[in-house]
Amino acid sequence: MLGKVVERKRDHHGQPIGHSNVNPILDTHIYHVKFPDGHTDEYSANTIAECLYSQVDREGRQHLLLEEIIDWKTTNEALYESN
């Protein structure tokens, strides 16, 4: 699911939570992520990095997978295969 990192999570003193590390697996920062439907959730930096790395190949190309289309509609502006 597409989401946008909007800010770092902070403790009750306003201090950012977590510690930085050059190795994303060891980075313990926590971030607020906002999703297209408006809800936000908290994710660690290593979870975000894992999701990003799992979506690209060794050359950095992204491959999206689609299981099924469950509904669709068209308008008069739609192009047909013959066009």
N, CA, C and O atoms as a Maestro MAE file, in Angstrom:
{
 s_m_m2io_version
 :::
 2.0.0
}

f_m_ct {
 s_m_title
 :::
 protein
 m_atom[332] {
  # First column is atom index #
  i_m_mmod_type
  r_m_x_coord
  r_m_y_coord
  r_m_z_coord
  i_m_residue_number
  s_m_chain_name
  s_m_pdb_residue_name
  s_m_pdb_atom_name
  i_m_atomic_number
  :::
  1 25 0.854 -1.171 0.000 1 A "MET " " N  " 7
  2 3 0.000 0.000 0.000 1 A "MET " " CA " 6
  3 2 0.899 1.232 0.000 1 A "MET " " C  " 6
  4 15 1.900 1.288 0.714 1 A "MET " " O  " 8
  5 25 0.531 2.199 -0.798 2 A "LEU " " N  " 7
  6 3 1.276 3.441 -0.894 2 A "LEU " " CA " 6
  7 2 1.050 4.280 0.349 2 A "LEU " " C  " 6
  8 15 -0.085 4.424 0.806 2 A "LEU " " O  " 8
  9 25 2.118 4.834 0.899 3 A "GLY " " N  " 7
  10 3 2.013 5.687 2.065 3 A "GLY " " CA " 6
  11 2 3.082 6.764 2.004 3 A "GLY " " C  " 6
  12 15 4.055 6.638 1.260 3 A "GLY " " O  " 8
  13 25 2.903 7.817 2.780 4 A "LYS " " N  " 7
  14 3 3.853 8.921 2.812 4 A "LYS " " CA " 6
  15 2 4.343 9.115 4.239 4 A "LYS " " C  " 6
  16 15 3.543 9.272 5.161 4 A "LYS " " O  " 8
  17 25 5.665 9.105 4.420 5 A "VAL " " N  " 7
  18 3 6.240 9.369 5.738 5 A "VAL " " CA " 6
  19 2 6.060 10.858 5.999 5 A "VAL " " C  " 6
  20 15 6.568 11.689 5.246 5 A "VAL " " O  " 8
  21 25 5.335 11.198 7.069 6 A "VAL " " N  " 7
  22 3 5.020 12.600 7.332 6 A "VAL " " CA " 6
  23 2 5.833 13.213 8.463 6 A "VAL " " C  " 6
  24 15 6.043 14.426 8.471 6 A "VAL " " O  " 8
  25 25 6.293 12.415 9.415 7 A "GLU " " N  " 7
  26 3 7.093 12.958 10.511 7 A "GLU " " CA " 6
  27 2 7.661 11.837 11.373 7 A "GLU " " C  " 6
  28 15 7.214 10.691 11.320 7 A "GLU " " O  " 8
  29 25 8.673 12.214 12.179 8 A "ARG " " N  " 7
  30 3 9.223 11.286 13.163 8 A "ARG " " CA " 6
  31 2 8.313 11.252 14.373 8 A "ARG " " C  " 6
  32 15 7.719 12.265 14.743 8 A "ARG " " O  " 8
  33 25 8.206 10.085 14.987 9 A "LYS " " N  " 7
  34 3 7.451 9.970 16.238 9 A "LYS " " CA " 6
  35 2 8.319 10.518 17.361 9 A "LYS " " C  " 6
  36 15 9.535 10.327 17.370 9 A "LYS " " O  " 8
  37 25 7.688 11.197 18.303 10 A "ARG " " N  " 7
  38 3 8.414 11.808 19.423 10 A "ARG " " CA " 6
  39 2 7.839 11.325 20.752 10 A "ARG " " C  " 6
  40 15 6.667 10.959 20.843 10 A "ARG " " O  " 8
  41 25 8.686 11.331 21.780 11 A "ASP " " N  " 7
  42 3 8.236 10.943 23.115 11 A "ASP " " CA " 6
  43 2 7.508 12.111 23.782 11 A "ASP " " C  " 6
  44 15 7.316 13.157 23.161 11 A "ASP " " O  " 8
  45 25 7.104 11.941 25.035 12 A "HIS " " N  " 7
  46 3 6.327 12.975 25.727 12 A "HIS " " CA " 6
  47 2 7.141 14.232 26.037 12 A "HIS " " C  " 6
  48 15 6.569 15.245 26.439 12 A "HIS " " O  " 8
  49 25 8.476 14.186 25.855 13 A "HIS " " N  " 7
  50 3 9.337 15.363 26.021 13 A "HIS " " CA " 6
  51 2 9.624 16.046 24.689 13 A "HIS " " C  " 6
  52 15 10.337 17.048 24.646 13 A "HIS " " O  " 8
  53 25 9.070 15.507 23.597 14 A "GLY " " N  " 7
  54 3 9.307 16.085 22.276 14 A "GLY " " CA " 6
  55 2 10.561 15.600 21.585 14 A "GLY " " C  " 6
  56 15 10.925 16.099 20.521 14 A "GLY " " O  " 8
  57 25 11.225 14.623 22.191 15 A "GLN " " N  " 7
  58 3 12.457 14.089 21.618 15 A "GLN " " CA " 6
  59 2 12.134 12.965 20.622 15 A "GLN " " C  " 6
  60 15 11.270 12.131 20.894 15 A "GLN " " O  " 8
  61 25 12.824 12.939 19.468 16 A "PRO " " N  " 7
  62 3 12.587 11.866 18.495 16 A "PRO " " CA " 6
  63 2 12.880 10.492 19.102 16 A "PRO " " C  " 6
  64 15 13.821 10.335 19.880 16 A "PRO " " O  " 8
  65 25 12.071 9.510 18.739 17 A "ILE " " N  " 7
  66 3 12.233 8.149 19.248 17 A "ILE " " CA " 6
  67 2 13.145 7.365 18.303 17 A "ILE " " C  " 6
  68 15 12.990 7.442 17.084 17 A "ILE " " O  " 8
  69 25 14.083 6.620 18.857 18 A "GLY " " N  " 7
  70 3 14.949 5.749 18.080 18 A "GLY " " CA " 6
  71 2 16.328 6.329 17.834 18 A "GLY " " C  " 6
  72 15 16.598 7.500 18.101 18 A "GLY " " O  " 8
  73 25 17.195 5.462 17.313 19 A "HIS " " N  " 7
  74 3 18.580 5.826 17.047 19 A "HIS " " CA " 6
  75 2 18.934 5.507 15.603 19 A "HIS " " C  " 6
  76 15 18.496 4.500 15.047 19 A "HIS " " O  " 8
  77 25 19.733 6.382 15.010 20 A "SER " " N  " 7
  78 3 20.153 6.214 13.621 20 A "SER " " CA " 6
  79 2 21.246 5.164 13.505 20 A "SER " " C  " 6
  80 15 22.028 4.963 14.435 20 A "SER " " O  " 8
  81 25 21.295 4.496 12.356 21 A "ASN " " N  " 7
  82 3 22.363 3.558 12.046 21 A "ASN " " CA " 6
  83 2 22.490 3.505 10.529 21 A "ASN " " C  " 6
  84 15 21.487 3.552 9.818 21 A "ASN " " O  " 8
  85 25 23.733 3.405 10.026 22 A "VAL " " N  " 7
  86 3 23.936 3.331 8.575 22 A "VAL " " CA " 6
  87 2 23.324 2.061 7.999 22 A "VAL " " C  " 6
  88 15 22.963 2.024 6.822 22 A "VAL " " O  " 8
  89 25 23.206 1.031 8.812 23 A "ASN " " N  " 7
  90 3 22.557 -0.207 8.402 23 A "ASN " " CA " 6
  91 2 21.062 -0.063 8.685 23 A "ASN " " C  " 6
  92 15 20.665 0.001 9.849 23 A "ASN " " O  " 8
  93 25 20.215 -0.012 7.632 24 A "PRO " " N  " 7
  94 3 18.783 0.203 7.861 24 A "PRO " " CA " 6
  95 2 18.139 -0.823 8.796 24 A "PRO " " C  " 6
  96 15 17.145 -0.516 9.454 24 A "PRO " " O  " 8
  97 25 18.680 -2.009 8.860 25 A "ILE " " N  " 7
  98 3 18.118 -3.043 9.733 25 A "ILE " " CA " 6
  99 2 18.299 -2.677 11.208 25 A "ILE " " C  " 6
  100 15 17.495 -3.075 12.051 25 A "ILE " " O  " 8
  101 25 19.353 -1.921 11.516 26 A "LEU " " N  " 7
  102 3 19.638 -1.544 12.897 26 A "LEU " " CA " 6
  103 2 19.125 -0.158 13.264 26 A "LEU " " C  " 6
  104 15 19.260 0.262 14.413 26 A "LEU " " O  " 8
  105 25 18.545 0.554 12.318 27 A "ASP " " N  " 7
  106 3 17.984 1.885 12.571 27 A "ASP " " CA " 6
  107 2 16.677 1.710 13.327 27 A "ASP " " C  " 6
  108 15 15.794 0.978 12.881 27 A "ASP " " O  " 8
  109 25 16.545 2.387 14.485 28 A "THR " " N  " 7
  110 3 15.359 2.204 15.327 28 A "THR " " CA " 6
  111 2 14.422 3.413 15.323 28 A "THR " " C  " 6
  112 15 13.522 3.498 16.159 28 A "THR " " O  " 8
  113 25 14.625 4.353 14.388 29 A "HIS " " N  " 7
  114 3 13.708 5.500 14.294 29 A "HIS " " CA " 6
  115 2 12.286 5.004 14.058 29 A "HIS " " C  " 6
  116 15 12.079 3.976 13.413 29 A "HIS " " O  " 8
  117 25 11.307 5.740 14.585 30 A "ILE " " N  " 7
  118 3 9.895 5.440 14.363 30 A "ILE " " CA " 6
  119 2 9.286 6.633 13.622 30 A "ILE " " C  " 6
  120 15 9.528 7.785 13.981 30 A "ILE " " O  " 8
  121 25 8.499 6.346 12.594 31 A "TYR " " N  " 7
  122 3 7.895 7.400 11.777 31 A "TYR " " CA " 6
  123 2 6.380 7.240 11.712 31 A "TYR " " C  " 6
  124 15 5.850 6.135 11.827 31 A "TYR " " O  " 8
  125 25 5.697 8.366 11.526 32 A "HIS " " N  " 7
  126 3 4.260 8.363 11.241 32 A "HIS " " CA " 6
  127 2 4.120 8.307 9.722 32 A "HIS " " C  " 6
  128 15 4.720 9.109 9.007 32 A "HIS " " O  " 8
  129 25 3.321 7.351 9.233 33 A "VAL " " N  " 7
  130 3 3.096 7.182 7.801 33 A "VAL " " CA " 6
  131 2 1.614 7.417 7.535 33 A "VAL " " C  " 6
  132 15 0.753 6.831 8.191 33 A "VAL " " O  " 8
  133 25 1.325 8.296 6.549 34 A "LYS " " N  " 7
  134 3 -0.053 8.613 6.184 34 A "LYS " " CA " 6
  135 2 -0.405 7.889 4.893 34 A "LYS " " C  " 6
  136 15 0.365 7.897 3.933 34 A "LYS " " O  " 8
  137 25 -1.584 7.261 4.881 35 A "PHE " " N  " 7
  138 3 -2.040 6.486 3.735 35 A "PHE " " CA " 6
  139 2 -3.113 7.244 2.961 35 A "PHE " " C  " 6
  140 15 -3.729 8.164 3.498 35 A "PHE " " O  " 8
  141 25 -3.344 6.861 1.688 36 A "PRO " " N  " 7
  142 3 -4.298 7.587 0.843 36 A "PRO " " CA " 6
  143 2 -5.706 7.714 1.439 36 A "PRO " " C  " 6
  144 15 -6.412 8.679 1.148 36 A "PRO " " O  " 8
  145 25 -6.111 6.764 2.256 37 A "ASP " " N  " 7
  146 3 -7.452 6.848 2.841 37 A "ASP " " CA " 6
  147 2 -7.503 7.790 4.046 37 A "ASP " " C  " 6
  148 15 -8.561 7.965 4.651 37 A "ASP " " O  " 8
  149 25 -6.357 8.402 4.400 38 A "GLY " " N  " 7
  150 3 -6.313 9.394 5.471 38 A "GLY " " CA " 6
  151 2 -5.821 8.889 6.813 38 A "GLY " " C  " 6
  152 15 -5.476 9.694 7.678 38 A "GLY " " O  " 8
  153 25 -5.779 7.574 7.011 39 A "HIS " " N  " 7
  154 3 -5.330 7.093 8.321 39 A "HIS " " CA " 6
  155 2 -3.804 7.111 8.399 39 A "HIS " " C  " 6
  156 15 -3.121 7.016 7.380 39 A "HIS " " O  " 8
  157 25 -3.285 7.233 9.605 40 A "THR " " N  " 7
  158 3 -1.844 7.203 9.825 40 A "THR " " CA " 6
  159 2 -1.512 6.039 10.744 40 A "THR " " C  " 6
  160 15 -2.337 5.591 11.540 40 A "THR " " O  " 8
  161 25 -0.291 5.567 10.612 41 A "ASP " " N  " 7
  162 3 0.182 4.474 11.453 41 A "ASP " " CA " 6
  163 2 1.658 4.701 11.710 41 A "ASP " " C  " 6
  164 15 2.284 5.520 11.037 41 A "ASP " " O  " 8
  165 25 2.225 3.991 12.673 42 A "GLU " " N  " 7
  166 3 3.637 4.133 13.032 42 A "GLU " " CA " 6
  167 2 4.419 2.939 12.509 42 A "GLU " " C  " 6
  168 15 4.010 1.788 12.662 42 A "GLU " " O  " 8
  169 25 5.565 3.244 11.882 43 A "TYR " " N  " 7
  170 3 6.433 2.194 11.356 43 A "TYR " " CA " 6
  171 2 7.878 2.521 11.678 43 A "TYR " " C  " 6
  172 15 8.277 3.686 11.678 43 A "TYR " " O  " 8
  173 25 8.659 1.487 11.954 44 A "SER " " N  " 7
  174 3 10.080 1.691 12.203 44 A "SER " " CA " 6
  175 2 10.804 1.900 10.877 44 A "SER " " C  " 6
  176 15 10.330 1.484 9.820 44 A "SER " " O  " 8
  177 25 11.956 2.552 10.956 45 A "ALA " " N  " 7
  178 3 12.741 2.828 9.755 45 A "ALA " " CA " 6
  179 2 13.115 1.545 9.037 45 A "ALA " " C  " 6
  180 15 13.109 1.501 7.806 45 A "ALA " " O  " 8
  181 25 13.442 0.492 9.791 46 A "ASN " " N  " 7
  182 3 13.845 -0.752 9.125 46 A "ASN " " CA " 6
  183 2 12.669 -1.432 8.437 46 A "ASN " " C  " 6
  184 15 12.865 -2.107 7.427 46 A "ASN " " O  " 8
  185 25 11.458 -1.274 8.951 47 A "THR " " N  " 7
  186 3 10.273 -1.825 8.273 47 A "THR " " CA " 6
  187 2 10.022 -1.080 6.971 47 A "THR " " C  " 6
  188 15 9.712 -1.694 5.950 47 A "THR " " O  " 8
  189 25 10.156 0.248 7.005 48 A "ILE " " N  " 7
  190 3 9.978 1.051 5.795 48 A "ILE " " CA " 6
  191 2 11.041 0.674 4.761 48 A "ILE " " C  " 6
  192 15 10.725 0.487 3.586 48 A "ILE " " O  " 8
  193 25 12.297 0.563 5.196 49 A "ALA " " N  " 7
  194 3 13.382 0.193 4.277 49 A "ALA " " CA " 6
  195 2 13.151 -1.194 3.681 49 A "ALA " " C  " 6
  196 15 13.370 -1.400 2.488 49 A "ALA " " O  " 8
  197 25 12.714 -2.134 4.497 50 A "GLU " " N  " 7
  198 3 12.442 -3.493 4.013 50 A "GLU " " CA " 6
  199 2 11.367 -3.481 2.926 50 A "GLU " " C  " 6
  200 15 11.493 -4.174 1.916 50 A "GLU " " O  " 8
  201 25 10.315 -2.695 3.136 51 A "CYS " " N  " 7
  202 3 9.249 -2.601 2.134 51 A "CYS " " CA " 6
  203 2 9.757 -1.981 0.844 51 A "CYS " " C  " 6
  204 15 9.415 -2.443 -0.245 51 A "CYS " " O  " 8
  205 25 10.575 -0.932 0.958 52 A "LEU " " N  " 7
  206 3 11.125 -0.295 -0.243 52 A "LEU " " CA " 6
  207 2 12.043 -1.246 -1.002 52 A "LEU " " C  " 6
  208 15 11.931 -1.375 -2.221 52 A "LEU " " O  " 8
  209 25 12.943 -1.907 -0.293 53 A "TYR " " N  " 7
  210 3 13.886 -2.825 -0.949 53 A "TYR " " CA " 6
  211 2 13.183 -4.021 -1.573 53 A "TYR " " C  " 6
  212 15 13.654 -4.555 -2.577 53 A "TYR " " O  " 8
  213 25 12.070 -4.450 -1.002 54 A "SER " " N  " 7
  214 3 11.370 -5.619 -1.535 54 A "SER " " CA " 6
  215 2 10.647 -5.309 -2.838 54 A "SER " " C  " 6
  216 15 10.210 -6.226 -3.534 54 A "SER " " O  " 8
  217 25 10.515 -4.021 -3.181 55 A "GLN " " N  " 7
  218 3 9.772 -3.622 -4.368 55 A "GLN " " CA " 6
  219 2 10.670 -3.313 -5.566 55 A "GLN " " C  " 6
  220 15 10.158 -3.005 -6.642 55 A "GLN " " O  " 8
  221 25 11.985 -3.387 -5.411 56 A "VAL " " N  " 7
  222 3 12.877 -3.068 -6.522 56 A "VAL " " CA " 6
  223 2 13.855 -4.210 -6.761 56 A "VAL " " C  " 6
  224 15 14.184 -4.968 -5.849 56 A "VAL " " O  " 8
  225 25 14.318 -4.318 -8.019 57 A "ASP " " N  " 7
  226 3 15.321 -5.333 -8.317 57 A "ASP " " CA " 6
  227 2 16.713 -4.742 -8.113 57 A "ASP " " C  " 6
  228 15 16.843 -3.614 -7.637 57 A "ASP " " O  " 8
  229 25 17.756 -5.497 -8.471 58 A "ARG " " N  " 7
  230 3 19.129 -5.058 -8.233 58 A "ARG " " CA " 6
  231 2 19.495 -3.781 -8.976 58 A "ARG " " C  " 6
  232 15 20.391 -3.051 -8.553 58 A "ARG " " O  " 8
  233 25 18.810 -3.507 -10.077 59 A "GLU " " N  " 7
  234 3 19.074 -2.294 -10.855 59 A "GLU " " CA " 6
  235 2 18.199 -1.122 -10.420 59 A "GLU " " C  " 6
  236 15 18.283 -0.044 -11.008 59 A "GLU " " O  " 8
  237 25 17.360 -1.314 -9.400 60 A "GLY " " N  " 7
  238 3 16.520 -0.244 -8.893 60 A "GLY " " CA " 6
  239 2 15.194 -0.093 -9.605 60 A "GLY " " C  " 6
  240 15 14.477 0.881 -9.375 60 A "GLY " " O  " 8
  241 25 14.850 -1.047 -10.472 61 A "ARG " " N  " 7
  242 3 13.575 -0.985 -11.181 61 A "ARG " " CA " 6
  243 2 12.468 -1.549 -10.298 61 A "ARG " " C  " 6
  244 15 12.651 -2.554 -9.610 61 A "ARG " " O  " 8
  245 25 11.331 -0.891 -10.331 62 A "GLN " " N  " 7
  246 3 10.195 -1.302 -9.515 62 A "GLN " " CA " 6
  247 2 9.259 -2.193 -10.325 62 A "GLN " " C  " 6
  248 15 8.972 -1.912 -11.488 62 A "GLN " " O  " 8
  249 25 8.788 -3.265 -9.700 63 A "HIS " " N  " 7
  250 3 7.844 -4.180 -10.325 63 A "HIS " " CA " 6
  251 2 6.627 -4.282 -9.425 63 A "HIS " " C  " 6
  252 15 6.736 -4.668 -8.261 63 A "HIS " " O  " 8
  253 25 5.476 -3.937 -9.962 64 A "LEU " " N  " 7
  254 3 4.248 -4.009 -9.190 64 A "LEU " " CA " 6
  255 2 3.466 -5.253 -9.586 64 A "LEU " " C  " 6
  256 15 3.397 -5.603 -10.764 64 A "LEU " " O  " 8
  257 25 2.890 -5.906 -8.616 65 A "LEU " " N  " 7
  258 3 2.113 -7.110 -8.860 65 A "LEU " " CA " 6
  259 2 0.636 -6.814 -8.666 65 A "LEU " " C  " 6
  260 15 0.253 -6.081 -7.754 65 A "LEU " " O  " 8
  261 25 -0.170 -7.376 -9.509 66 A "LEU " " N  " 7
  262 3 -1.607 -7.189 -9.444 66 A "LEU " " CA " 6
  263 2 -2.259 -8.558 -9.450 66 A "LEU " " C  " 6
  264 15 -2.043 -9.353 -10.365 66 A "LEU " " O  " 8
  265 25 -3.049 -8.828 -8.440 67 A "GLU " " N  " 7
  266 3 -3.697 -10.129 -8.343 67 A "GLU " " CA " 6
  267 2 -4.968 -10.199 -9.178 67 A "GLU " " C  " 6
  268 15 -5.163 -11.158 -9.925 67 A "GLU " " O  " 8
  269 25 -5.836 -9.196 -9.062 68 A "GLU " " N  " 7
  270 3 -7.078 -9.211 -9.826 68 A "GLU " " CA " 6
  271 2 -7.699 -7.825 -9.865 68 A "GLU " " C  " 6
  272 15 -7.415 -6.981 -9.014 68 A "GLU " " O  " 8
  273 25 -8.541 -7.601 -10.851 69 A "ILE " " N  " 7
  274 3 -9.358 -6.402 -10.940 69 A "ILE " " CA " 6
  275 2 -10.773 -6.844 -10.590 69 A "ILE " " C  " 6
  276 15 -11.335 -7.724 -11.242 69 A "ILE " " O  " 8
  277 25 -11.347 -6.228 -9.556 70 A "ILE " " N  " 7
  278 3 -12.654 -6.710 -9.109 70 A "ILE " " CA " 6
  279 2 -13.809 -5.860 -9.634 70 A "ILE " " C  " 6
  280 15 -14.963 -6.281 -9.554 70 A "ILE " " O  " 8
  281 25 -13.520 -4.672 -10.168 71 A "ASP " " N  " 7
  282 3 -14.567 -3.827 -10.710 71 A "ASP " " CA " 6
  283 2 -13.920 -2.805 -11.626 71 A "ASP " " C  " 6
  284 15 -12.768 -2.426 -11.413 71 A "ASP " " O  " 8
  285 25 -14.642 -2.352 -12.641 72 A "TRP " " N  " 7
  286 3 -14.130 -1.324 -13.538 72 A "TRP " " CA " 6
  287 2 -15.281 -0.659 -14.251 72 A "TRP " " C  " 6
  288 15 -16.382 -1.204 -14.335 72 A "TRP " " O  " 8
  289 25 -15.011 0.533 -14.764 73 A "LYS " " N  " 7
  290 3 -15.976 1.222 -15.602 73 A "LYS " " CA " 6
  291 2 -15.189 2.099 -16.567 73 A "LYS " " C  " 6
  292 15 -13.994 2.327 -16.374 73 A "LYS " " O  " 8
  293 25 -15.852 2.586 -17.597 74 A "THR " " N  " 7
  294 3 -15.190 3.385 -18.607 74 A "THR " " CA " 6
  295 2 -16.035 4.615 -18.927 74 A "THR " " C  " 6
  296 15 -17.225 4.673 -18.616 74 A "THR " " O  " 8
  297 25 -15.394 5.589 -19.550 75 A "THR " " N  " 7
  298 3 -16.090 6.789 -19.992 75 A "THR " " CA " 6
  299 2 -15.965 6.893 -21.501 75 A "THR " " C  " 6
  300 15 -15.298 6.070 -22.128 75 A "THR " " O  " 8
  301 25 -16.597 7.889 -22.081 76 A "ASN " " N  " 7
  302 3 -16.526 8.104 -23.532 76 A "ASN " " CA " 6
  303 2 -15.114 8.471 -23.992 76 A "ASN " " C  " 6
  304 15 -14.807 8.334 -25.176 76 A "ASN " " O  " 8
  305 25 -14.250 8.933 -23.086 77 A "GLU " " N  " 7
  306 3 -12.879 9.294 -23.439 77 A "GLU " " CA " 6
  307 2 -11.957 8.079 -23.537 77 A "GLU " " C  " 6
  308 15 -10.814 8.224 -23.972 77 A "GLU " " O  " 8
  309 25 -12.405 6.908 -23.154 78 A "ALA " " N  " 7
  310 3 -11.554 5.713 -23.137 78 A "ALA " " CA " 6
  311 2 -11.110 5.363 -24.545 78 A "ALA " " C  " 6
  312 15 -11.883 5.486 -25.495 78 A "ALA " " O  " 8
  313 25 -9.877 4.932 -24.676 79 A "LEU " " N  " 7
  314 3 -9.363 4.467 -25.956 79 A "LEU " " CA " 6
  315 2 -9.556 2.967 -26.052 79 A "LEU " " C  " 6
  316 15 -9.388 2.240 -25.074 79 A "LEU " " O  " 8
  317 25 -9.906 2.522 -27.227 80 A "TYR " " N  " 7
  318 3 -10.079 1.080 -27.454 80 A "TYR " " CA " 6
  319 2 -8.842 0.542 -28.164 80 A "TYR " " C  " 6
  320 15 -8.071 1.307 -28.743 80 A "TYR " " O  " 8
  321 25 -8.660 -0.738 -28.119 81 A "GLU " " N  " 7
  322 3 -7.483 -1.366 -28.698 81 A "GLU " " CA " 6
  323 2 -7.328 -0.993 -30.181 81 A "GLU " " C  " 6
  324 15 -6.203 -0.854 -30.662 81 A "GLU " " O  " 8
  325 25 -8.414 -0.834 -30.892 82 A "SER " " N  " 7
  326 3 -8.347 -0.475 -32.308 82 A "SER " " CA " 6
  327 2 -7.816 0.948 -32.524 82 A "SER " " C  " 6
  328 15 -7.368 1.273 -33.624 82 A "SER " " O  " 8
  329 25 -7.861 1.798 -31.495 83 A "ASN " " N  " 7
  330 3 -7.344 3.168 -31.596 83 A "ASN " " CA " 6
  331 2 -5.870 3.209 -31.289 83 A "ASN " " C  " 6
  332 15 -5.261 4.278 -31.324 83 A "ASN " " O  " 8
  :::
 }
 m_bond[331] {
  # First column is bond index #
  i_m_from
  i_m_to
  i_m_order
  :::
  1 1 2 1
  2 2 3 1
  3 3 4 2
  4 3 5 1
  5 5 6 1
  6 6 7 1
  7 7 8 2
  8 7 9 1
  9 9 10 1
  10 10 11 1
  11 11 12 2
  12 11 13 1
  13 13 14 1
  14 14 15 1
  15 15 16 2
  16 15 17 1
  17 17 18 1
  18 18 19 1
  19 19 20 2
  20 19 21 1
  21 21 22 1
  22 22 23 1
  23 23 24 2
  24 23 25 1
  25 25 26 1
  26 26 27 1
  27 27 28 2
  28 27 29 1
  29 29 30 1
  30 30 31 1
  31 31 32 2
  32 31 33 1
  33 33 34 1
  34 34 35 1
  35 35 36 2
  36 35 37 1
  37 37 38 1
  38 38 39 1
  39 39 40 2
  40 39 41 1
  41 41 42 1
  42 42 43 1
  43 43 44 2
  44 43 45 1
  45 45 46 1
  46 46 47 1
  47 47 48 2
  48 47 49 1
  49 49 50 1
  50 50 51 1
  51 51 52 2
  52 51 53 1
  53 53 54 1
  54 54 55 1
  55 55 56 2
  56 55 57 1
  57 57 58 1
  58 58 59 1
  59 59 60 2
  60 59 61 1
  61 61 62 1
  62 62 63 1
  63 63 64 2
  64 63 65 1
  65 65 66 1
  66 66 67 1
  67 67 68 2
  68 67 69 1
  69 69 70 1
  70 70 71 1
  71 71 72 2
  72 71 73 1
  73 73 74 1
  74 74 75 1
  75 75 76 2
  76 75 77 1
  77 77 78 1
  78 78 79 1
  79 79 80 2
  80 79 81 1
  81 81 82 1
  82 82 83 1
  83 83 84 2
  84 83 85 1
  85 85 86 1
  86 86 87 1
  87 87 88 2
  88 87 89 1
  89 89 90 1
  90 90 91 1
  91 91 92 2
  92 91 93 1
  93 93 94 1
  94 94 95 1
  95 95 96 2
  96 95 97 1
  97 97 98 1
  98 98 99 1
  99 99 100 2
  100 99 101 1
  101 101 102 1
  102 102 103 1
  103 103 104 2
  104 103 105 1
  105 105 106 1
  106 106 107 1
  107 107 108 2
  108 107 109 1
  109 109 110 1
  110 110 111 1
  111 111 112 2
  112 111 113 1
  113 113 114 1
  114 114 115 1
  115 115 116 2
  116 115 117 1
  117 117 118 1
  118 118 119 1
  119 119 120 2
  120 119 121 1
  121 121 122 1
  122 122 123 1
  123 123 124 2
  124 123 125 1
  125 125 126 1
  126 126 127 1
  127 127 128 2
  128 127 129 1
  129 129 130 1
  130 130 131 1
  131 131 132 2
  132 131 133 1
  133 133 134 1
  134 134 135 1
  135 135 136 2
  136 135 137 1
  137 137 138 1
  138 138 139 1
  139 139 140 2
  140 139 141 1
  141 141 142 1
  142 142 143 1
  143 143 144 2
  144 143 145 1
  145 145 146 1
  146 146 147 1
  147 147 148 2
  148 147 149 1
  149 149 150 1
  150 150 151 1
  151 151 152 2
  152 151 153 1
  153 153 154 1
  154 154 155 1
  155 155 156 2
  156 155 157 1
  157 157 158 1
  158 158 159 1
  159 159 160 2
  160 159 161 1
  161 161 162 1
  162 162 163 1
  163 163 164 2
  164 163 165 1
  165 165 166 1
  166 166 167 1
  167 167 168 2
  168 167 169 1
  169 169 170 1
  170 170 171 1
  171 171 172 2
  172 171 173 1
  173 173 174 1
  174 174 175 1
  175 175 176 2
  176 175 177 1
  177 177 178 1
  178 178 179 1
  179 179 180 2
  180 179 181 1
  181 181 182 1
  182 182 183 1
  183 183 184 2
  184 183 185 1
  185 185 186 1
  186 186 187 1
  187 187 188 2
  188 187 189 1
  189 189 190 1
  190 190 191 1
  191 191 192 2
  192 191 193 1
  193 193 194 1
  194 194 195 1
  195 195 196 2
  196 195 197 1
  197 197 198 1
  198 198 199 1
  199 199 200 2
  200 199 201 1
  201 201 202 1
  202 202 203 1
  203 203 204 2
  204 203 205 1
  205 205 206 1
  206 206 207 1
  207 207 208 2
  208 207 209 1
  209 209 210 1
  210 210 211 1
  211 211 212 2
  212 211 213 1
  213 213 214 1
  214 214 215 1
  215 215 216 2
  216 215 217 1
  217 217 218 1
  218 218 219 1
  219 219 220 2
  220 219 221 1
  221 221 222 1
  222 222 223 1
  223 223 224 2
  224 223 225 1
  225 225 226 1
  226 226 227 1
  227 227 228 2
  228 227 229 1
  229 229 230 1
  230 230 231 1
  231 231 232 2
  232 231 233 1
  233 233 234 1
  234 234 235 1
  235 235 236 2
  236 235 237 1
  237 237 238 1
  238 238 239 1
  239 239 240 2
  240 239 241 1
  241 241 242 1
  242 242 243 1
  243 243 244 2
  244 243 245 1
  245 245 246 1
  246 246 247 1
  247 247 248 2
  248 247 249 1
  249 249 250 1
  250 250 251 1
  251 251 252 2
  252 251 253 1
  253 253 254 1
  254 254 255 1
  255 255 256 2
  256 255 257 1
  257 257 258 1
  258 258 259 1
  259 259 260 2
  260 259 261 1
  261 261 262 1
  262 262 263 1
  263 263 264 2
  264 263 265 1
  265 265 266 1
  266 266 267 1
  267 267 268 2
  268 267 269 1
  269 269 270 1
  270 270 271 1
  271 271 272 2
  272 271 273 1
  273 273 274 1
  274 274 275 1
  275 275 276 2
  276 275 277 1
  277 277 278 1
  278 278 279 1
  279 279 280 2
  280 279 281 1
  281 281 282 1
  282 282 283 1
  283 283 284 2
  284 283 285 1
  285 285 286 1
  286 286 287 1
  287 287 288 2
  288 287 289 1
  289 289 290 1
  290 290 291 1
  291 291 292 2
  292 291 293 1
  293 293 294 1
  294 294 295 1
  295 295 296 2
  296 295 297 1
  297 297 298 1
  298 298 299 1
  299 299 300 2
  300 299 301 1
  301 301 302 1
  302 302 303 1
  303 303 304 2
  304 303 305 1
  305 305 306 1
  306 306 307 1
  307 307 308 2
  308 307 309 1
  309 309 310 1
  310 310 311 1
  311 311 312 2
  312 311 313 1
  313 313 314 1
  314 314 315 1
  315 315 316 2
  316 315 317 1
  317 317 318 1
  318 318 319 1
  319 319 320 2
  320 319 321 1
  321 321 322 1
  322 322 323 1
  323 323 324 2
  324 323 325 1
  325 325 326 1
  326 326 327 1
  327 327 328 2
  328 327 329 1
  329 329 330 1
  330 330 331 1
  331 331 332 2
  :::
 }
}
